[in-house]
Amino acid sequence: MNIRNLMMWGIIVLLVVGLFQLFQNPKKNLNSEKIPFSNFIKNVEDGRVVQVDIQGNNIEGVLSDGTVFSTYAPNDPNLVEKLTSKGVSITASPQEDKMPSLLGILLSWFPMLLLIGVWIFFMRQMQGGKGGAMGFGRSKAKLLSEARGKVTFNDVAGIDEAKEEVEEIVEFLKDPRKFRRLGGKIPRGALLIGPPGTGKTLLARAIAGEADVPFFTISGSDFVEMFVGVGASRVRDMMEQGKKNAPCIIFIDEIDAVGRSRGAGLGGGNDEREQTLNQLLVEMDGFDTNEGVIIIAATNRPDVLDPALLRPGRFDRQVVVPNPDIVGREAILKVHIKKITIGPDVKLRTIARGTPGFSGADLANLVNESALLAARKNKRIVTMSDVEEAKDKVMMGAERRSMVMTEDDKKLTAYHEGGHAIVALNEEASDPIHKATIIPRGRALGVVWTLPERDKYSHTREYMEANISKAMGGRVAEEMIFGHDKVTSGASSDIQMATKLAKDMVTKFGMSKDLGPLAYGANEDEVFLGRQITRQEHMSEETAKKVDAEVKKIVDQGYQRAKKILTEKIDDLHKLAKALLAYETLSGEEIKDLILKNVQPQRSKEEDEKNTEKSSSLGSLGLKPKPAH
C-alpha cells in the first residue's frame, strides 16, 4: 500500500469518526436554543423553568412549553437557591465527566472501529486485483522471475531446431534493430506443438531465463471459470498488462483448453469458451495492435485448434517439438545425468540406443529411477546395472515378486513367452529381442520385449505382418503344448493388438489387394465436441463385410506363419521354456546364444541364489523353484 492509499483511507476514517461524534448524543444537541443568562433568570422568576442540568458553568434545561435551552452561567452563589425556591428540578455533574478516560473511549469506540476494519477489508478485496472478491475479471497471468532454479537454453537438449526458432525471438527482443533494418517485423506469436513430455514448457521456461524482458505465464484453463464473460475480461486484462510492460512475452500453456474449434459442439456455440477465444483472436490481430507483445503457446492437440488461431498474423510460426532421436536422447541424458553421481561404466550412447521412442520426460524419469534404485541398495554411485534395471521397470512395469504362481502357471507362462520369442527370432523383419521374463511385471504375467535397432518413422508391410505373427506366437505355443482345451485368456492383449494392426492395414494404410489404397471406416478416435456424433459414415454393409474378411485373413495368415515356425522349431521352444523356468529372466543375447549356439546362460553363484530366493514368485512363501533340465 502506497502513501496515496494511506492518505485516502486516513481521510475516510476521520470522516467516519466525525459523523459518529456528531450523532453520538443526539438528545443533547437536538433542538437546543442558546439564550442569554438574563433571560434564563427571568424565566426562573416567572416559573417557566421546569428542569435544569448544571455541568460546571454550562446549564441546559427545559421550559414549561417543552423548549430545550442552554446558557452559560457566571459564578452566582445564589443561583441554586433561586432554582430551589421556584421548584425547579436540578441535576448537577462536574465538568470532568464530559472528558472520558482513554479506556472508556476505547470501549465505546470498539464496535465502530471493528466495523470500520471489516469495511476496509472488503473494500480492499473488491479493489485488490487477482484474488479479490470482485477481481474475477482480472488476469491470472503471473510475472515470472526465477532467482533460483533458473532454466536457460543450456538446460534444453534434443530439440535443436525448435530451440533455434525461439532463440530468434529472444534475439529479436534483445536487439530489434538488427531485424528491422531489413524490414522484418516482430512475430505476433509462436505455437509449440508436440507430444506430451517433449519439453514444450521447459523450452518456455528457458525463454524466460534467457530473455531480458518481462515474462508472463498463464494456463489455458485459467481463462474460463464459472462467471459469464470472465474469460474475455481476463484476456483483455492480460493484454493490457502486456502493453504496459512491452516488450514482453506471454506464455499460455495448454492453449487447447480455450482455443478449440468454434461451432463444433452440440447445442450452439455461444458459450463462455468461444467468447474467450473470440477475444483472444481480436487481441492478437485486430484493429488495436499490440506492439512488442509476443504470445508463446503450447499444446499437444493441434488438430482441435481453431483455424483462425493458427493463421499467420496470430501465430506466425508453429514450432514442432518432436520426440528426440538417438543423438537428442544422448544430449538429454547428458543434461539429466549431471544431477546424479554415476559410475565409469555408464555409457550414455548405449542407453540412448536402447530407449527408442522415449520423450524427454521419459528419460528424466529413467535417470531418476536409476538413482532411486541405487539409493535403495545403499550404493554411493549409479552403475550401468541400475540404469538397465530402471529401464526395464519403466518399459515393462515393476516386478511383482510377491505374486504367488503355481508350477503349472509358470510352465504355461514360460511356453507362452517362449512362443513369442521363437517367432520373433525367426521373423527377419521383427525387431531384435531385448529381454524375456516370466516374472510378473505390471499387469502381465510375463513379457517378451523387442526393441528396434534404430529409430523408425514408418513401417513396412512385412514389419507389420511380422508383428502380427509374433503376437500370435503365444497362443499357438499354448495350443501346441497343452492342447486346444487348455488355452488361457492370457493372449487377449495379443489378439487385440494384432486385430487393431490388421484393421489399420486395411482401412488406413491401404495394404489390402482386394480393397485397394482407400480409407474405410469411421474415425475411432475420441469424440470431439459432438462432431463425430452427428457425422454420417459412407460405407456400405457389403464393404464392411469385405473389411472384416480382410482383417480376418491377415490375422489368420499371421497365425499360420507363427504355427509353421513353432512346428519347425519345436525343440527350440522346449529349450527356451526350460531356460525361462530355470532362470526366469533372459536377455536377448542369452536367448540367441541358447537357440543358435546351444550355449546355456552363465550366471554367478550370487545371481543364482538371488534368482532362487528373491526373484522367484514363490519366494514369499519360502519356497524355491525347481530348475528345469
C-alpha positions as CSV (number, residue, x, y, z in Angstrom):
1,M,0.0,0.0,0.0
2,N,1.5,3.3,-1.1
3,I,1.3,6.8,0.6
4,R,-1.6,7.9,-1.6
5,N,-3.8,5.0,-0.5
6,L,-2.9,5.6,3.1
7,M,-3.9,9.2,2.9
8,M,-7.2,8.3,1.3
9,W,-8.0,5.8,4.0
10,G,-7.0,8.3,6.7
11,I,-9.5,10.9,5.3
12,I,-12.2,8.2,5.2
13,V,-11.6,7.2,8.8
14,L,-11.6,10.9,10.0
15,L,-15.0,11.5,8.2
16,V,-16.5,8.4,9.8
17,V,-15.2,9.5,13.3
18,G,-16.7,13.0,12.8
19,L,-20.1,11.6,11.8
20,F,-20.1,9.2,14.8
21,Q,-19.2,12.1,17.2
22,L,-21.9,14.2,15.6
23,F,-24.6,11.7,16.2
24,Q,-23.2,10.2,19.5
25,N,-25.5,12.3,21.8
26,P,-28.4,13.4,19.7
27,K,-30.8,14.3,22.6
28,K,-28.5,16.9,24.0
29,N,-27.8,18.6,20.7
30,L,-31.2,18.3,19.0
31,N,-33.5,21.5,19.1
32,S,-31.3,23.2,21.8
33,E,-31.8,27.0,21.9
34,K,-29.0,29.3,23.1
35,I,-30.4,32.0,25.4
36,P,-28.8,34.9,27.4
37,F,-28.3,34.3,31.1
38,S,-30.6,37.3,31.9
39,N,-33.5,35.7,30.0
40,F,-32.8,32.5,32.0
41,I,-33.1,34.3,35.3
42,K,-36.3,36.0,34.2
43,N,-37.8,32.6,33.1
44,V,-36.9,31.2,36.5
45,E,-38.5,34.1,38.3
46,D,-41.6,33.6,36.1
47,G,-41.7,29.9,37.0
48,R,-41.4,28.8,33.4
49,V,-38.2,26.6,34.0
50,V,-39.1,23.0,34.7
51,Q,-35.7,21.2,34.8
52,V,-32.0,22.2,34.5
53,D,-28.8,20.2,34.2
54,I,-25.8,22.0,35.6
55,Q,-22.3,21.0,34.4
56,G,-19.9,23.5,35.8
57,N,-20.8,26.9,34.3
58,N,-22.9,25.3,31.5
59,I,-26.6,25.0,32.1
60,E,-29.1,23.1,30.0
61,G,-32.7,22.8,30.7
62,V,-36.3,22.5,29.6
63,L,-39.0,25.2,29.8
64,S,-42.7,24.6,30.7
65,D,-43.6,24.7,27.0
66,G,-41.1,22.0,26.2
67,T,-38.4,24.3,24.7
68,V,-34.9,23.0,25.3
69,F,-32.4,25.7,26.1
70,S,-28.8,26.2,27.0
71,T,-26.8,29.0,28.6
72,Y,-23.6,29.9,30.3
73,A,-23.8,31.0,33.9
74,P,-21.3,33.2,35.8
75,N,-20.3,32.3,39.3
76,D,-23.6,33.1,41.1
77,P,-23.7,31.6,44.6
78,N,-27.5,32.3,44.9
79,L,-28.4,30.5,41.7
80,V,-29.2,27.2,43.3
81,E,-31.4,28.8,46.0
82,K,-33.4,30.7,43.3
83,L,-34.0,27.5,41.4
84,T,-34.9,25.5,44.5
85,S,-37.4,28.2,45.6
86,K,-39.2,28.1,42.3
87,G,-39.4,24.2,42.5
88,V,-37.0,23.6,39.5
89,S,-35.7,20.0,39.2
90,I,-31.9,20.3,39.4
91,T,-29.3,17.8,38.1
92,A,-25.6,18.6,38.7
93,S,-22.5,16.9,37.5
94,P,-18.9,18.0,37.4
95,Q,-17.3,19.4,34.3
96,E,-14.7,16.5,34.1
97,D,-17.4,14.0,33.2
98,K,-17.5,15.3,29.7
99,M,-13.9,14.2,29.2
100,P,-14.0,10.4,29.4
101,S,-10.9,8.3,30.1
102,L,-8.8,6.6,27.4
103,L,-10.2,3.2,28.3
104,G,-13.7,4.5,28.1
105,I,-13.0,6.0,24.7
106,L,-11.6,2.6,23.5
107,L,-14.5,0.7,24.9
108,S,-17.1,3.0,23.4
109,W,-15.4,3.1,20.1
110,F,-14.5,-0.6,19.8
111,P,-17.7,-1.7,17.8
112,M,-17.3,1.2,15.4
113,L,-13.6,0.5,14.9
114,L,-14.4,-3.1,14.3
115,L,-17.0,-2.2,11.6
116,I,-14.5,0.2,10.0
117,G,-11.9,-2.5,9.9
118,V,-14.2,-5.0,8.3
119,W,-15.4,-2.4,5.8
120,I,-11.8,-1.6,4.8
121,F,-11.0,-5.3,4.4
122,F,-13.9,-5.8,2.0
123,M,-13.1,-2.7,0.1
124,R,-9.5,-3.9,-0.4
125,Q,-10.8,-7.3,-1.5
126,M,-13.1,-5.7,-4.1
127,Q,-10.4,-3.5,-5.4
128,G,-7.5,-5.8,-4.8
129,G,-6.8,-7.5,-8.0
130,K,-6.4,-11.1,-8.8
131,G,-7.6,-12.9,-5.7
132,G,-10.1,-10.3,-4.6
133,A,-13.8,-10.8,-4.1
134,M,-14.6,-8.6,-7.1
135,G,-11.4,-9.4,-9.0
136,F,-12.6,-12.4,-11.0
137,G,-12.3,-10.4,-14.2
138,R,-8.6,-9.7,-13.7
139,S,-5.9,-11.7,-15.5
140,K,-4.2,-14.6,-13.6
141,A,-1.0,-14.2,-15.6
142,K,2.0,-14.4,-13.3
143,L,5.1,-12.4,-13.8
144,L,7.9,-15.0,-13.8
145,S,11.1,-14.1,-12.0
146,E,13.3,-17.1,-11.3
147,A,16.0,-16.1,-9.0
148,R,16.6,-19.8,-8.0
149,G,16.2,-22.7,-10.4
150,K,16.7,-20.6,-13.4
151,V,16.4,-22.5,-16.7
152,T,18.4,-21.5,-19.7
153,F,18.9,-22.8,-23.3
154,N,21.9,-24.9,-22.0
155,D,19.4,-27.0,-20.0
156,V,17.3,-27.7,-23.1
157,A,18.7,-30.5,-25.3
158,G,17.5,-32.8,-28.1
159,I,15.3,-30.2,-29.8
160,D,17.8,-28.1,-31.6
161,E,15.6,-26.9,-34.4
162,A,12.8,-25.8,-32.1
163,K,15.4,-24.1,-29.9
164,E,16.7,-22.2,-32.8
165,E,13.2,-20.9,-33.6
166,V,12.6,-19.5,-30.2
167,E,16.2,-18.3,-29.8
168,E,15.5,-16.0,-32.8
169,I,12.5,-14.5,-30.9
170,V,14.7,-13.8,-27.8
171,E,17.3,-12.3,-30.0
172,F,14.7,-10.1,-31.7
173,L,13.6,-8.8,-28.3
174,K,17.1,-8.0,-27.2
175,D,18.2,-6.3,-30.4
176,P,15.1,-5.5,-32.7
177,R,17.1,-3.0,-34.9
178,K,19.1,-5.9,-36.3
179,F,16.0,-7.3,-37.9
180,R,14.1,-4.0,-38.5
181,R,16.7,-2.5,-40.7
182,L,16.0,-5.3,-43.2
183,G,12.2,-4.7,-42.9
184,G,11.5,-7.6,-40.6
185,K,8.6,-7.4,-38.1
186,I,8.4,-8.9,-34.7
187,P,6.4,-12.1,-34.7
188,R,3.0,-12.0,-33.1
189,G,3.1,-15.5,-31.6
190,A,4.8,-18.9,-31.7
191,L,2.9,-22.2,-31.1
192,L,4.9,-25.1,-29.7
193,I,3.4,-28.4,-30.9
194,G,4.5,-31.8,-29.8
195,P,3.6,-35.0,-27.9
196,P,3.5,-34.9,-24.1
197,G,6.8,-34.8,-22.3
198,T,8.9,-33.4,-25.2
199,G,9.9,-30.3,-23.3
200,K,7.5,-27.5,-24.5
201,T,7.0,-26.0,-21.1
202,L,10.7,-26.4,-20.4
203,L,11.5,-24.5,-23.6
204,A,9.2,-21.7,-22.5
205,R,11.0,-21.6,-19.1
206,A,14.3,-21.4,-21.0
207,I,13.0,-18.4,-23.0
208,A,12.1,-16.7,-19.7
209,G,15.6,-17.4,-18.4
210,E,17.3,-16.1,-21.5
211,A,15.1,-13.0,-22.3
212,D,15.8,-9.8,-20.5
213,V,12.1,-8.8,-20.8
214,P,9.1,-9.4,-18.6
215,F,7.7,-13.0,-18.9
216,F,4.1,-13.7,-18.0
217,T,2.8,-17.2,-17.7
218,I,-0.8,-18.5,-17.6
219,S,-2.6,-21.7,-18.2
220,G,-5.4,-22.0,-20.8
221,S,-7.8,-23.2,-18.1
222,D,-7.3,-20.0,-16.1
223,F,-9.4,-18.0,-18.5
224,V,-12.7,-19.9,-18.3
225,E,-14.4,-20.2,-14.9
226,M,-18.0,-20.0,-13.6
227,F,-18.9,-16.4,-14.4
228,V,-20.0,-15.4,-17.9
229,G,-17.7,-13.0,-19.6
230,V,-14.8,-13.7,-17.2
231,G,-12.6,-15.3,-19.8
232,A,-12.9,-12.4,-22.3
233,S,-12.3,-9.9,-19.5
234,R,-9.1,-11.8,-18.4
235,V,-7.8,-11.8,-21.9
236,R,-8.3,-8.1,-22.1
237,D,-6.6,-7.5,-18.8
238,M,-3.7,-9.8,-19.8
239,M,-3.1,-7.9,-22.9
240,E,-3.3,-4.6,-21.0
241,Q,-0.6,-5.9,-18.7
242,G,1.5,-6.9,-21.7
243,K,1.2,-3.5,-23.2
244,K,2.3,-1.8,-20.0
245,N,5.4,-4.0,-19.9
246,A,6.2,-4.1,-23.6
247,P,8.3,-5.6,-25.0
248,C,7.3,-8.8,-23.2
249,I,6.4,-12.4,-23.6
250,I,3.2,-14.1,-22.6
251,F,3.2,-17.9,-22.3
252,I,-0.1,-19.7,-22.5
253,D,0.3,-23.4,-21.5
254,E,-2.3,-25.9,-22.9
255,I,-4.0,-23.4,-25.1
256,D,-6.3,-26.1,-26.5
257,A,-8.4,-25.6,-23.3
258,V,-9.6,-22.3,-24.7
259,G,-8.6,-22.5,-28.4
260,R,-10.8,-25.4,-29.6
261,S,-12.7,-25.0,-32.9
262,R,-15.8,-22.9,-32.7
263,G,-19.2,-24.3,-33.6
264,A,-18.2,-27.9,-33.2
265,G,-20.3,-28.9,-30.3
266,L,-24.0,-29.7,-29.9
267,G,-26.3,-27.0,-28.6
268,G,-24.9,-23.9,-30.2
269,G,-21.6,-22.2,-30.0
270,N,-22.3,-19.1,-27.9
271,D,-20.6,-20.4,-24.8
272,E,-18.1,-18.9,-22.4
273,R,-15.1,-20.7,-24.1
274,E,-15.9,-19.3,-27.5
275,Q,-16.3,-15.8,-26.2
276,T,-12.8,-16.1,-24.7
277,L,-11.4,-17.4,-27.9
278,N,-13.0,-14.6,-29.9
279,Q,-11.5,-12.0,-27.6
280,L,-8.1,-13.7,-27.9
281,L,-8.3,-13.6,-31.7
282,V,-9.2,-9.9,-31.7
283,E,-6.4,-9.0,-29.2
284,M,-3.8,-10.9,-31.2
285,D,-4.7,-9.4,-34.5
286,G,-7.4,-6.8,-34.5
287,F,-7.7,-3.1,-35.1
288,D,-5.8,-2.4,-31.9
289,T,-2.3,-3.7,-32.5
290,N,-0.3,-4.9,-29.6
291,E,3.3,-3.9,-30.5
292,G,6.0,-5.7,-28.6
293,V,3.8,-8.3,-27.0
294,I,4.7,-11.9,-28.1
295,I,2.4,-14.8,-27.2
296,I,4.0,-18.2,-27.0
297,A,1.6,-21.1,-26.6
298,A,2.0,-24.8,-26.1
299,T,-0.3,-27.7,-27.0
300,N,-0.2,-31.4,-27.7
301,R,-3.6,-31.3,-29.5
302,P,-3.0,-29.0,-32.6
303,D,-5.8,-30.9,-34.5
304,V,-8.6,-29.4,-32.3
305,L,-7.4,-25.8,-32.5
306,D,-9.5,-23.2,-34.4
307,P,-8.1,-22.4,-37.9
308,A,-8.4,-18.7,-37.2
309,L,-6.0,-19.1,-34.3
310,L,-3.4,-20.8,-36.5
311,R,-3.2,-18.4,-39.3
312,P,-0.2,-16.0,-39.8
313,G,-0.7,-12.8,-38.0
314,R,-1.7,-14.6,-34.9
315,F,0.7,-17.5,-34.5
316,D,3.2,-16.6,-37.2
317,R,5.3,-19.7,-36.6
318,Q,4.5,-23.2,-35.5
319,V,7.4,-24.9,-33.8
320,V,7.2,-28.7,-33.8
321,V,8.8,-30.2,-30.7
322,P,9.1,-34.0,-31.5
323,N,10.4,-36.9,-29.6
324,P,14.2,-36.9,-29.8
325,D,16.2,-39.2,-32.0
326,I,19.3,-41.1,-30.7
327,V,21.5,-38.1,-30.8
328,G,18.9,-36.0,-29.0
329,R,18.3,-38.7,-26.4
330,E,22.0,-38.8,-25.6
331,A,22.1,-35.0,-25.3
332,I,19.1,-35.1,-22.9
333,L,20.7,-37.8,-20.8
334,K,23.8,-35.6,-20.5
335,V,21.7,-32.8,-19.1
336,H,19.9,-35.0,-16.5
337,I,22.9,-37.2,-15.6
338,K,24.6,-34.1,-14.2
339,K,22.2,-34.2,-11.2
340,I,23.3,-37.6,-10.0
341,T,26.6,-39.4,-9.3
342,I,27.3,-42.0,-12.0
343,G,29.9,-44.7,-12.2
344,P,32.5,-45.1,-15.0
345,D,30.6,-48.0,-16.6
346,V,27.6,-45.9,-17.5
347,K,27.5,-45.4,-21.3
348,L,25.0,-42.8,-22.4
349,R,25.2,-43.9,-26.0
350,T,24.1,-47.4,-25.1
351,I,21.3,-46.1,-23.0
352,A,20.1,-43.8,-25.8
353,R,20.3,-46.6,-28.3
354,G,18.1,-48.8,-26.0
355,T,15.4,-46.2,-25.5
356,P,13.8,-45.5,-28.9
357,G,10.5,-43.6,-28.7
358,F,11.4,-42.1,-25.3
359,S,10.4,-38.5,-24.7
360,G,12.5,-36.0,-22.6
361,A,10.2,-36.6,-19.6
362,D,10.7,-40.4,-20.0
363,L,14.5,-40.0,-20.0
364,A,14.4,-37.8,-16.9
365,N,12.2,-40.4,-15.2
366,L,14.6,-43.1,-16.2
367,V,17.6,-41.2,-14.7
368,N,15.6,-40.5,-11.5
369,E,14.5,-44.2,-11.2
370,S,18.1,-45.4,-11.6
371,A,19.2,-43.1,-8.8
372,L,16.4,-44.3,-6.5
373,L,17.2,-47.9,-7.2
374,A,20.9,-47.3,-6.4
375,A,20.0,-45.4,-3.2
376,R,17.7,-48.3,-2.2
377,K,20.7,-50.7,-2.5
378,N,22.9,-48.3,-0.4
379,K,25.2,-47.5,-3.3
380,R,27.3,-44.4,-3.5
381,I,27.2,-44.2,-7.3
382,V,24.7,-45.2,-10.0
383,T,26.1,-48.0,-12.1
384,M,25.0,-49.3,-15.6
385,S,23.1,-52.2,-14.0
386,D,21.0,-49.8,-12.0
387,V,20.2,-47.9,-15.3
388,E,19.3,-51.2,-17.0
389,E,17.0,-52.2,-14.2
390,A,15.4,-48.8,-14.2
391,K,14.9,-49.1,-17.9
392,D,13.1,-52.4,-17.5
393,K,11.0,-51.0,-14.8
394,V,9.9,-48.0,-16.9
395,M,9.3,-50.1,-20.1
396,M,7.8,-53.3,-18.7
397,G,6.5,-52.2,-15.3
398,A,7.7,-53.1,-11.8
399,E,8.3,-56.7,-10.9
400,R,5.5,-58.2,-8.8
401,R,7.7,-60.5,-6.7
402,S,5.1,-61.2,-4.1
403,M,2.6,-62.7,-6.6
404,V,2.3,-66.4,-6.0
405,M,2.2,-68.6,-9.1
406,T,1.9,-72.4,-9.2
407,E,4.2,-74.5,-11.2
408,D,1.6,-75.1,-13.8
409,D,1.0,-71.3,-14.2
410,K,4.8,-70.8,-14.5
411,K,5.1,-73.5,-17.1
412,L,2.3,-72.1,-19.2
413,T,3.7,-68.6,-19.0
414,A,7.2,-69.9,-20.0
415,Y,5.8,-71.6,-23.1
416,H,3.6,-68.6,-23.9
417,E,6.5,-66.2,-23.8
418,G,8.8,-68.7,-25.4
419,G,6.4,-68.8,-28.4
420,H,6.6,-65.0,-28.7
421,A,10.4,-65.1,-28.6
422,I,10.9,-68.0,-31.1
423,V,8.6,-66.4,-33.7
424,A,10.3,-63.0,-33.2
425,L,13.7,-64.7,-33.5
426,N,12.7,-66.3,-36.8
427,E,10.9,-63.4,-38.4
428,E,13.5,-61.4,-40.3
429,A,11.5,-58.1,-40.2
430,S,10.9,-58.3,-36.5
431,D,12.8,-56.2,-34.0
432,P,15.6,-57.9,-32.0
433,I,14.6,-59.3,-28.6
434,H,15.7,-57.2,-25.7
435,K,14.6,-59.3,-22.8
436,A,12.2,-62.1,-21.9
437,T,10.9,-62.8,-18.4
438,I,8.2,-64.9,-16.7
439,I,8.3,-62.7,-13.5
440,P,5.0,-60.8,-13.4
441,R,5.5,-57.2,-14.4
442,G,2.9,-54.5,-14.4
443,R,-0.4,-56.2,-15.5
444,A,1.3,-59.1,-17.4
445,L,2.3,-62.5,-16.1
446,G,5.3,-62.4,-18.4
447,V,6.9,-60.2,-21.0
448,V,8.9,-60.5,-24.2
449,W,10.3,-57.1,-25.1
450,T,11.6,-56.3,-28.5
451,L,13.5,-53.0,-29.3
452,P,14.3,-51.6,-32.7
453,E,17.9,-51.2,-33.6
454,R,17.3,-47.6,-34.8
455,D,14.6,-45.0,-34.8
456,K,11.7,-45.9,-37.2
457,Y,9.4,-43.2,-38.6
458,S,7.4,-45.5,-40.9
459,H,6.8,-49.2,-41.0
460,T,6.7,-51.7,-43.9
461,R,4.1,-54.3,-44.7
462,E,6.5,-57.1,-43.8
463,Y,7.3,-55.5,-40.4
464,M,3.6,-55.3,-39.5
465,E,3.0,-58.8,-40.7
466,A,5.9,-60.0,-38.6
467,N,4.4,-58.2,-35.5
468,I,1.1,-59.9,-36.1
469,S,2.7,-63.4,-36.3
470,K,4.8,-62.6,-33.2
471,A,1.6,-61.6,-31.3
472,M,0.0,-64.9,-32.3
473,G,3.1,-66.9,-31.2
474,G,2.0,-67.1,-27.6
475,R,-1.5,-68.6,-28.3
476,V,0.0,-71.0,-30.9
477,A,2.5,-72.3,-28.3
478,E,-0.2,-72.8,-25.8
479,E,-2.3,-74.9,-28.3
480,M,0.7,-76.9,-29.4
481,I,2.0,-77.8,-25.9
482,F,-1.1,-78.0,-23.8
483,G,-3.9,-78.7,-26.3
484,H,-6.9,-76.8,-27.7
485,D,-8.9,-77.1,-24.5
486,K,-6.1,-75.8,-22.2
487,V,-5.6,-72.4,-23.8
488,T,-5.9,-69.4,-21.5
489,S,-7.1,-65.8,-21.6
490,G,-3.5,-64.6,-21.4
491,A,-3.4,-63.9,-25.1
492,S,-6.3,-61.4,-25.1
493,S,-4.0,-58.4,-25.3
494,D,-2.0,-60.1,-28.1
495,I,-5.2,-60.7,-30.1
496,Q,-6.4,-57.2,-29.5
497,M,-3.1,-55.7,-30.8
498,A,-3.0,-58.0,-33.8
499,T,-6.6,-57.2,-34.7
500,K,-6.1,-53.5,-34.5
501,L,-2.9,-53.6,-36.5
502,A,-4.6,-55.7,-39.2
503,K,-7.6,-53.3,-39.3
504,D,-5.3,-50.3,-39.7
505,M,-3.5,-52.0,-42.5
506,V,-6.8,-52.5,-44.4
507,T,-8.7,-49.3,-43.5
508,K,-5.9,-46.7,-43.1
509,F,-2.7,-47.9,-44.8
510,G,-4.3,-49.3,-48.0
511,M,-2.4,-52.6,-47.7
512,S,-5.3,-54.8,-48.9
513,K,-5.1,-56.1,-52.5
514,D,-8.9,-56.6,-52.8
515,L,-10.0,-53.2,-51.2
516,G,-7.1,-51.2,-52.6
517,P,-5.5,-48.0,-51.4
518,L,-8.6,-46.4,-49.9
519,A,-9.6,-45.2,-46.4
520,Y,-12.5,-47.0,-45.0
521,G,-14.5,-46.9,-41.8
522,A,-15.2,-44.3,-39.1
523,N,-12.7,-42.3,-37.2
524,E,-12.3,-44.3,-34.0
525,D,-10.6,-41.5,-32.1
526,E,-12.2,-39.9,-29.0
527,V,-15.4,-38.0,-29.7
528,F,-14.6,-34.3,-30.1
529,L,-17.2,-31.8,-29.0
530,G,-20.1,-33.8,-30.5
531,R,-18.8,-33.6,-34.1
532,Q,-18.4,-37.3,-34.6
533,I,-21.9,-37.9,-33.1
534,T,-23.7,-36.2,-35.9
535,R,-21.3,-37.2,-38.7
536,Q,-22.5,-39.9,-41.1
537,E,-20.2,-42.6,-42.4
538,H,-20.4,-43.6,-46.0
539,M,-19.6,-47.3,-46.0
540,S,-22.0,-49.9,-47.3
541,E,-22.7,-53.1,-45.5
542,E,-21.0,-55.1,-48.3
543,T,-17.8,-53.0,-47.9
544,A,-17.9,-53.6,-44.1
545,K,-18.1,-57.3,-44.7
546,K,-15.1,-57.2,-47.0
547,V,-13.2,-55.2,-44.4
548,D,-13.9,-57.7,-41.7
549,A,-12.9,-60.6,-44.1
550,E,-9.6,-58.9,-45.0
551,V,-8.8,-58.3,-41.3
552,K,-9.5,-61.9,-40.5
553,K,-7.4,-63.0,-43.5
554,I,-4.4,-61.0,-42.4
555,V,-4.6,-62.3,-38.8
556,D,-5.1,-65.9,-40.0
557,Q,-2.0,-65.6,-42.1
558,G,0.0,-64.4,-39.1
559,Y,-1.4,-67.3,-37.1
560,Q,-0.5,-69.8,-39.7
561,R,3.0,-68.3,-40.1
562,A,3.6,-68.5,-36.3
563,K,2.3,-72.1,-36.3
564,K,4.6,-73.1,-39.1
565,I,7.7,-71.5,-37.3
566,L,6.9,-73.1,-34.0
567,T,6.2,-76.5,-35.6
568,E,9.6,-76.4,-37.3
569,K,11.3,-75.0,-34.1
570,I,9.5,-77.1,-31.5
571,D,12.8,-78.2,-30.0
572,D,13.9,-74.6,-29.6
573,L,10.6,-73.8,-27.9
574,H,11.1,-76.5,-25.3
575,K,14.7,-75.4,-24.8
576,L,13.8,-71.8,-24.3
577,A,10.9,-72.6,-22.0
578,K,13.1,-74.8,-19.8
579,A,15.7,-72.0,-19.6
580,L,12.9,-69.5,-18.6
581,L,11.7,-71.8,-15.9
582,A,15.2,-72.2,-14.6
583,Y,16.5,-68.6,-14.8
584,E,13.1,-66.7,-15.0
585,T,14.7,-63.7,-16.9
586,L,16.9,-64.0,-20.1
587,S,18.4,-61.2,-22.1
588,G,18.2,-61.1,-25.9
589,E,21.9,-62.1,-26.2
590,E,21.4,-65.1,-23.9
591,I,18.3,-66.2,-25.9
592,K,20.3,-66.0,-29.2
593,D,23.3,-67.9,-27.7
594,L,20.9,-70.6,-26.3
595,I,18.9,-71.1,-29.6
596,L,21.6,-70.6,-32.2
597,K,24.7,-71.7,-30.4
598,N,23.2,-74.0,-27.7
599,V,25.1,-72.1,-25.0
600,Q,23.4,-72.1,-21.6
601,P,23.2,-68.8,-19.8
602,Q,26.1,-68.2,-17.5
603,R,25.2,-66.9,-14.0
604,S,27.3,-66.4,-11.0
605,K,26.5,-68.2,-7.7
606,E,25.3,-65.0,-6.1
607,E,22.9,-64.4,-9.1
608,D,21.6,-68.0,-8.8
609,E,20.8,-67.5,-5.2
610,K,19.2,-64.2,-5.9
611,N,17.0,-65.8,-8.6
612,T,16.2,-68.7,-6.4
613,E,15.2,-67.0,-3.3
614,K,14.3,-63.4,-4.1
615,S,13.3,-63.1,-7.7
616,S,11.1,-66.2,-7.6
617,S,7.3,-65.7,-7.4
618,L,7.3,-68.4,-4.7
619,G,9.9,-66.6,-2.6
620,S,7.2,-65.0,-0.4
621,L,6.2,-68.5,0.8
622,G,9.8,-69.5,1.5
623,L,9.7,-72.0,-1.5
624,K,12.3,-72.4,-4.2
625,P,11.6,-73.0,-7.9
626,K,12.8,-76.2,-9.4
627,P,15.4,-75.7,-12.2
628,A,14.3,-77.4,-15.4
629,H,16.7,-79.8,-17.0
